[in-house]
């Protein structure tokens, strides 16, 4: 049985069948972002477990993680770190390869974005296979960050991403889970 939060979020997230390929149920949070009440509630729920904790930075994965992460960083009085696809940042970067469903890509962040020992929360809109989030965790830890947790609005548990991050010792928090892909 869904909680009232899950019911509320479920009504705020658009599902697009067969996108980007047949058989995929794409969970689109742009409808949640466009609804002031839903956006506020999602951010409040993402921030709640960390209220009162020392959090130096919130790291957001391109692109929806930027939106969520910026709002979270504001509420936590923390800095924000963008984790981007390679070639998008103008200063000296560090880079890591990560697995996608059909291949490998690379992401990067500025070399000076995180100092050793800084406490960081990683955020994105959705955790599926966990390849992108795992790459981001490796990138942050490579620079000496202490990962407080990784949080996501949506979990697709059948794809195993949450378990992949937990196997790395990362606490994972999500707001709603959907069956399937």
KEZAGU-729174 format. One record per residue (C-alpha): residue in three letters; residue number from 1; x, y, z. Coordinates in steps of 0.5 Angstrom, whole numbers, plus 500, padded with zeros to 3 digits. Layout:
{code: ALA; pos: NUM; c1: X; c2: Y; c3: Z}
...
***
This chain:
{code: UNK; pos: 1; c1: 500; c2: 500; c3: 500}
{code: UNK; pos: 2; c1: 503; c2: 507; c3: 498}
{code: UNK; pos: 3; c1: 504; c2: 512; c3: 503}
{code: UNK; pos: 4; c1: 500; c2: 519; c3: 502}
{code: UNK; pos: 5; c1: 507; c2: 522; c3: 500}
{code: UNK; pos: 6; c1: 508; c2: 516; c3: 495}
{code: UNK; pos: 7; c1: 501; c2: 517; c3: 492}
{code: UNK; pos: 8; c1: 502; c2: 525; c3: 492}
{code: UNK; pos: 9; c1: 508; c2: 524; c3: 488}
{code: UNK; pos: 10; c1: 505; c2: 518; c3: 483}
{code: UNK; pos: 11; c1: 500; c2: 524; c3: 481}
{code: UNK; pos: 12; c1: 505; c2: 529; c3: 480}
{code: UNK; pos: 13; c1: 510; c2: 524; c3: 476}
{code: UNK; pos: 14; c1: 508; c2: 523; c3: 468}
{code: UNK; pos: 15; c1: 509; c2: 516; c3: 465}
{code: UNK; pos: 16; c1: 511; c2: 516; c3: 458}
{code: UNK; pos: 17; c1: 510; c2: 509; c3: 455}
{code: UNK; pos: 18; c1: 515; c2: 506; c3: 450}
{code: UNK; pos: 19; c1: 520; c2: 512; c3: 451}
{code: UNK; pos: 20; c1: 526; c2: 512; c3: 449}
{code: UNK; pos: 21; c1: 525; c2: 505; c3: 446}
{code: UNK; pos: 22; c1: 519; c2: 500; c3: 446}
{code: UNK; pos: 23; c1: 518; c2: 497; c3: 453}
{code: UNK; pos: 24; c1: 520; c2: 503; c3: 457}
{code: UNK; pos: 25; c1: 516; c2: 507; c3: 462}
{code: UNK; pos: 26; c1: 519; c2: 513; c3: 462}
{code: UNK; pos: 27; c1: 518; c2: 517; c3: 469}
{code: UNK; pos: 28; c1: 518; c2: 524; c3: 467}
{code: UNK; pos: 29; c1: 519; c2: 529; c3: 473}
{code: UNK; pos: 30; c1: 518; c2: 535; c3: 469}
{code: UNK; pos: 31; c1: 511; c2: 535; c3: 471}
{code: UNK; pos: 32; c1: 513; c2: 535; c3: 479}
{code: UNK; pos: 33; c1: 518; c2: 540; c3: 478}
{code: UNK; pos: 34; c1: 512; c2: 545; c3: 474}
{code: UNK; pos: 35; c1: 508; c2: 544; c3: 480}
{code: UNK; pos: 36; c1: 510; c2: 548; c3: 486}
{code: UNK; pos: 37; c1: 507; c2: 544; c3: 491}
{code: UNK; pos: 38; c1: 510; c2: 538; c3: 489}
{code: UNK; pos: 39; c1: 517; c2: 541; c3: 488}
{code: UNK; pos: 40; c1: 517; c2: 544; c3: 495}
{code: UNK; pos: 41; c1: 514; c2: 537; c3: 498}
{code: UNK; pos: 42; c1: 520; c2: 533; c3: 494}
{code: UNK; pos: 43; c1: 525; c2: 538; c3: 496}
{code: UNK; pos: 44; c1: 523; c2: 538; c3: 503}
{code: UNK; pos: 45; c1: 523; c2: 530; c3: 503}
{code: UNK; pos: 46; c1: 529; c2: 530; c3: 500}
{code: UNK; pos: 47; c1: 533; c2: 535; c3: 505}
{code: UNK; pos: 48; c1: 529; c2: 532; c3: 511}
{code: UNK; pos: 49; c1: 534; c2: 526; c3: 513}
{code: UNK; pos: 50; c1: 540; c2: 531; c3: 513}
{code: UNK; pos: 51; c1: 537; c2: 537; c3: 517}
{code: UNK; pos: 52; c1: 541; c2: 539; c3: 522}
{code: UNK; pos: 53; c1: 547; c2: 535; c3: 520}
{code: UNK; pos: 54; c1: 554; c2: 538; c3: 517}
{code: UNK; pos: 55; c1: 553; c2: 538; c3: 510}
{code: UNK; pos: 56; c1: 559; c2: 541; c3: 506}
{code: UNK; pos: 57; c1: 556; c2: 540; c3: 499}
{code: UNK; pos: 58; c1: 550; c2: 537; c3: 495}
{code: UNK; pos: 59; c1: 553; c2: 534; c3: 488}
{code: UNK; pos: 60; c1: 548; c2: 534; c3: 483}
{code: UNK; pos: 61; c1: 548; c2: 529; c3: 477}
{code: UNK; pos: 62; c1: 547; c2: 533; c3: 470}
{code: UNK; pos: 63; c1: 541; c2: 535; c3: 468}
{code: UNK; pos: 64; c1: 535; c2: 534; c3: 473}
{code: UNK; pos: 65; c1: 540; c2: 533; c3: 479}
{code: UNK; pos: 66; c1: 542; c2: 540; c3: 478}
{code: UNK; pos: 67; c1: 535; c2: 543; c3: 479}
{code: UNK; pos: 68; c1: 534; c2: 538; c3: 485}
{code: UNK; pos: 69; c1: 541; c2: 539; c3: 488}
{code: UNK; pos: 70; c1: 541; c2: 547; c3: 487}
{code: UNK; pos: 71; c1: 534; c2: 547; c3: 491}
{code: UNK; pos: 72; c1: 537; c2: 542; c3: 497}
{code: UNK; pos: 73; c1: 544; c2: 546; c3: 497}
{code: UNK; pos: 74; c1: 540; c2: 552; c3: 499}
{code: UNK; pos: 75; c1: 536; c2: 549; c3: 504}
{code: UNK; pos: 76; c1: 542; c2: 546; c3: 507}
{code: UNK; pos: 77; c1: 546; c2: 552; c3: 507}
{code: UNK; pos: 78; c1: 551; c2: 548; c3: 503}
{code: UNK; pos: 79; c1: 555; c2: 549; c3: 497}
{code: UNK; pos: 80; c1: 553; c2: 546; c3: 490}
{code: UNK; pos: 81; c1: 557; c2: 541; c3: 485}
{code: UNK; pos: 82; c1: 555; c2: 540; c3: 478}
{code: UNK; pos: 83; c1: 557; c2: 533; c3: 476}
{code: UNK; pos: 84; c1: 557; c2: 534; c3: 468}
{code: UNK; pos: 85; c1: 558; c2: 530; c3: 462}
{code: UNK; pos: 86; c1: 565; c2: 530; c3: 459}
{code: UNK; pos: 87; c1: 567; c2: 537; c3: 456}
{code: UNK; pos: 88; c1: 562; c2: 541; c3: 459}
{code: UNK; pos: 89; c1: 566; c2: 544; c3: 464}
{code: UNK; pos: 90; c1: 571; c2: 550; c3: 463}
{code: UNK; pos: 91; c1: 576; c2: 549; c3: 468}
{code: UNK; pos: 92; c1: 581; c2: 543; c3: 470}
{code: UNK; pos: 93; c1: 577; c2: 537; c3: 471}
{code: UNK; pos: 94; c1: 577; c2: 530; c3: 474}
{code: UNK; pos: 95; c1: 574; c2: 525; c3: 470}
{code: UNK; pos: 96; c1: 571; c2: 518; c3: 471}
{code: UNK; pos: 97; c1: 568; c2: 513; c3: 466}
{code: UNK; pos: 98; c1: 561; c2: 509; c3: 468}
{code: UNK; pos: 99; c1: 557; c2: 504; c3: 465}
{code: UNK; pos: 100; c1: 550; c2: 506; c3: 461}
{code: UNK; pos: 101; c1: 545; c2: 500; c3: 459}
{code: UNK; pos: 102; c1: 548; c2: 500; c3: 452}
{code: UNK; pos: 103; c1: 556; c2: 502; c3: 453}
{code: UNK; pos: 104; c1: 560; c2: 507; c3: 457}
{code: UNK; pos: 105; c1: 561; c2: 514; c3: 458}
{code: UNK; pos: 106; c1: 565; c2: 519; c3: 462}
{code: UNK; pos: 107; c1: 563; c2: 525; c3: 467}
{code: UNK; pos: 108; c1: 567; c2: 530; c3: 470}
{code: UNK; pos: 109; c1: 567; c2: 535; c3: 475}
{code: UNK; pos: 110; c1: 572; c2: 541; c3: 477}
{code: UNK; pos: 111; c1: 578; c2: 539; c3: 480}
{code: UNK; pos: 112; c1: 577; c2: 544; c3: 486}
{code: UNK; pos: 113; c1: 570; c2: 543; c3: 487}
{code: UNK; pos: 114; c1: 571; c2: 538; c3: 493}
{code: UNK; pos: 115; c1: 576; c2: 538; c3: 498}
{code: UNK; pos: 116; c1: 578; c2: 532; c3: 502}
{code: UNK; pos: 117; c1: 574; c2: 530; c3: 508}
{code: UNK; pos: 118; c1: 568; c2: 535; c3: 505}
{code: UNK; pos: 119; c1: 561; c2: 531; c3: 507}
{code: UNK; pos: 120; c1: 557; c2: 531; c3: 500}
{code: UNK; pos: 121; c1: 550; c2: 529; c3: 499}
{code: UNK; pos: 122; c1: 549; c2: 526; c3: 492}
{code: UNK; pos: 123; c1: 542; c2: 527; c3: 488}
{code: UNK; pos: 124; c1: 539; c2: 525; c3: 482}
{code: UNK; pos: 125; c1: 532; c2: 525; c3: 480}
{code: UNK; pos: 126; c1: 532; c2: 517; c3: 479}
{code: UNK; pos: 127; c1: 536; c2: 511; c3: 480}
{code: UNK; pos: 128; c1: 535; c2: 505; c3: 475}
{code: UNK; pos: 129; c1: 541; c2: 501; c3: 474}
{code: UNK; pos: 130; c1: 546; c2: 505; c3: 478}
{code: UNK; pos: 131; c1: 551; c2: 506; c3: 473}
{code: UNK; pos: 132; c1: 551; c2: 514; c3: 473}
{code: UNK; pos: 133; c1: 550; c2: 514; c3: 480}
{code: UNK; pos: 134; c1: 556; c2: 509; c3: 482}
{code: UNK; pos: 135; c1: 561; c2: 513; c3: 477}
{code: UNK; pos: 136; c1: 559; c2: 520; c3: 481}
{code: UNK; pos: 137; c1: 560; c2: 516; c3: 487}
{code: UNK; pos: 138; c1: 567; c2: 514; c3: 485}
{code: UNK; pos: 139; c1: 569; c2: 521; c3: 482}
{code: UNK; pos: 140; c1: 567; c2: 524; c3: 489}
{code: UNK; pos: 141; c1: 571; c2: 519; c3: 493}
{code: UNK; pos: 142; c1: 577; c2: 520; c3: 488}
{code: UNK; pos: 143; c1: 577; c2: 527; c3: 491}
{code: UNK; pos: 144; c1: 577; c2: 525; c3: 498}
{code: UNK; pos: 145; c1: 569; c2: 527; c3: 499}
{code: UNK; pos: 146; c1: 566; c2: 523; c3: 505}
{code: UNK; pos: 147; c1: 559; c2: 521; c3: 502}
{code: UNK; pos: 148; c1: 553; c2: 522; c3: 507}
{code: UNK; pos: 149; c1: 548; c2: 519; c3: 502}
{code: UNK; pos: 150; c1: 545; c2: 519; c3: 495}
{code: UNK; pos: 151; c1: 538; c2: 521; c3: 494}
{code: UNK; pos: 152; c1: 533; c2: 520; c3: 489}
{code: UNK; pos: 153; c1: 526; c2: 522; c3: 488}
{code: UNK; pos: 154; c1: 525; c2: 515; c3: 484}
{code: UNK; pos: 155; c1: 527; c2: 508; c3: 485}
{code: UNK; pos: 156; c1: 526; c2: 503; c3: 480}
{code: UNK; pos: 157; c1: 528; c2: 497; c3: 484}
{code: UNK; pos: 158; c1: 528; c2: 491; c3: 479}
{code: UNK; pos: 159; c1: 534; c2: 495; c3: 476}
{code: UNK; pos: 160; c1: 538; c2: 494; c3: 482}
{code: UNK; pos: 161; c1: 542; c2: 501; c3: 482}
{code: UNK; pos: 162; c1: 540; c2: 502; c3: 490}
{code: UNK; pos: 163; c1: 543; c2: 495; c3: 491}
{code: UNK; pos: 164; c1: 549; c2: 497; c3: 487}
{code: UNK; pos: 165; c1: 550; c2: 504; c3: 491}
{code: UNK; pos: 166; c1: 549; c2: 500; c3: 498}
{code: UNK; pos: 167; c1: 554; c2: 495; c3: 496}
{code: UNK; pos: 168; c1: 559; c2: 501; c3: 496}
{code: UNK; pos: 169; c1: 557; c2: 503; c3: 503}
{code: UNK; pos: 170; c1: 553; c2: 509; c3: 501}
{code: UNK; pos: 171; c1: 546; c2: 510; c3: 504}
{code: UNK; pos: 172; c1: 541; c2: 511; c3: 499}
{code: UNK; pos: 173; c1: 534; c2: 515; c3: 500}
{code: UNK; pos: 174; c1: 529; c2: 515; c3: 495}
{code: UNK; pos: 175; c1: 522; c2: 518; c3: 495}
{code: UNK; pos: 176; c1: 518; c2: 513; c3: 491}
{code: UNK; pos: 177; c1: 519; c2: 506; c3: 487}
{code: UNK; pos: 178; c1: 516; c2: 504; c3: 481}
{code: UNK; pos: 179; c1: 516; c2: 497; c3: 478}
{code: UNK; pos: 180; c1: 519; c2: 495; c3: 471}
{code: UNK; pos: 181; c1: 523; c2: 499; c3: 467}
***
